[in-house]
């Protein structure tokens, strides 16, 4: 695999990701070929294999790129670590999580739909989805740790807090409430903040909860 930090490689990966998501949305994952993506991105097929990998790897790149937004190729976990470290009390961490989910889900909801549809017919994508789900849950252990360090959690364990964040902030939950039920993103964000505050024993107007000595 080529050096991912090479500016030329980064540019190729960005163009490949942009072309891939456009074609996946227009024609579907299964019907889109690596050659289609290469042609749309203005690269040769081998460039995709050298800089990204298989078509499943391209879809994985699309999700990473879309989730990070303007910060791409910075990993989402790095973005969230930076934001969390700047937070004071546990209530601020909860508000940060609600803001993040309301920011990222509108960008990624179509990509998750593509992954869901592709996983039904492509075992490689099904494995990719399973890995991403586990990775997302693992990453929420970091947020759970930040909340526990700040005295939140209402007696819940780190694993329980991570599972709460994972389930309430799950893209499927967003899709059902905003996509199916017609909620606005703001309504979703406010509901999520309220639900997380309730689970974590925090309130948005509290200055913070001191951790036990």
N, C-alpha and C positions, 0 to 999 in steps of 0.2 A: 504494500500500500504506500502511496506517495506521502511525502511530508505534509501533514495537514496544516502546518503553520506557514507554509510557503504562500505568499500573497496570490500567486497565480492559481494555486490549488484552491485557496479560499474563494477566489472569484469563480472558478469553475463549479465548485460545490454550491455556491449561491445560485448560479444560473441553472444548474441541474435541479435544485430544489424548487425553484420558481416554476420551471417548466413542468416538473413532475406533478406538483399539486394542481396546476392548471389542467393538465391532461387527465389526471385521475378524477378530478371533479367533472370534467366534460365527458369522458368516455368510460370511466370506471377503472379500477385497478387492474382487473383481469384483462380487459381489452387493450390496455396500454402496454406497449412493448418498450424494452430498453432502447431499441432503435428509434422509436417515436420520441422518447425523451431526449435522446442525443440530438436528433434532427432539430427539435424545437429549441434546445439550448445552444445550438451552434457548436457542438463538439462531436468527436467521433465516439463510437460505442465503447471502444477500449478505454477512453478517458473516464467514462463512468465506472467501469470495472476497476480501474487503477486508483481513482480518487474516492470512490464511495463503496462500490462492491456490487452485490446482486440487486435485483429490483426490490426485494424486501428491505435491503439496506438503504435504498433510496427512500422508501416510505418512512423508515425510521429517521433518516436525515430530515425529511419533510416535517415530521412531528417536532424534532429538536429545534429546527430552524423557526418554525411557526411559533412554538412556545416561547422561545427567547425573544422574538420580535426584533426590535432595534438593537438589542444587545447581542444578537447572534454574531459569532459562534460561541459566545460565552454560555456555558451550561446553566440550565435553570437552577440547579442546586447551588451554584456559585452566586447567582443573582440573589437568591433568597437568603443565603448566608450573610451576604453583605447588608441586605435590608434588615434582617433580624438583629444583627449586631448593633444596629443603630437605634434599636427600640429600647425603651426604659422598662416600664411596668408590663405585667402580663396582658393587661387590657390592650396595650398597643400592639402586642404580638397578634392577638386575636383580630384586631382591626386590620393589621397588615395581611393576614391570611385571607380575610374576606375581600379586601381590595385586590389581592393577587388573583384569586379565583374569578372575580368579576372582570379582571383585566385579561386573563389568559384564555378563559373558555370561549369568548366570542371569536378569538383568533383560531382556536384549535378544534372547535366543535365539528367542522366539516372533515377535518383530518381524522378525528376519532370515528366519524361515521364511515369513512372510507376503510379504516382498519377493521371495523366491525363487520362490514359487508365482505371484505376480502378474507377475513379469518374464517368465514363460513365455508369457503371453497378452497382455501390455500393453507395447508398445514404449516408452512413456514411462517405465514402471517399470524396464524393462531398461536404459534410458539412465541412470536415477537410480542403479541398482545399480552400473553401471560407474563413474559419477562418485564414488560413495561409496567404492568399492574403491580408486580412484586417490587420493582424498583421504586415506584411511586410511594408505596406503603413504607418501604425502608427509609426513604427520604423524609417522610413525615415524622419519623422517630427523632430527627434533628429538631423539628419544630416542637415536638412534645418535650424534648429535653430543655429547650429554651423556656417553655412555659413552666416546667417543674422548677427550673433554677430561679424563676421569678415568683414562685410561691403559688402558682395556679394549679388546677387539676382536680380540686375537690376530692382528693384522696385516690384518684384513679392512677393506675400504673402508666409508665411510659408507653407500653404496648397498647393499652386501652385508649390513651389520648391519641396516639398515632392512628388507630383504627377509626376513632371518631372523626378526625380531620379527613382521613381518606374517604370515608363513606359520605359525609356531609358535603365535601368538596368534590365528589366524584363527577367526572364529565357526564355520566349518564344522568345523574341527578339534575345537573344544569340543563341537559337536553330535554328532560321531561318537563321541568318547570318553565323554562323559557321557550323551548321549541314547541312542546306539545300543549302546555297550559296557557301560553301566551303572556307569561310574566315579562316585565321589562328587566333589563340587566340590573337596574337600580333596585327593583323589588327583590330580585334574587340576592343581590349583595346584602341588603338590609336584613332579609330573612336569615341568611347564612351567618352574619355577624351576631344576630340575636340568638340563634341556635348554639353557636360556638361559645358565646358568653355564658349561656345557661349551663352548658356541659362543663365549662372550665371554672365556673364559680367566679366570674369576673363581670364587671359592668363597664361600658364605655366611658362613664363619667367618673370612674374611680381613678385616683392618682397612682394606684399600684398596690400590690399586696406584698408585704415583706416576707421574704423566705424565712423559714424557721432556722434558728442558729444551729 
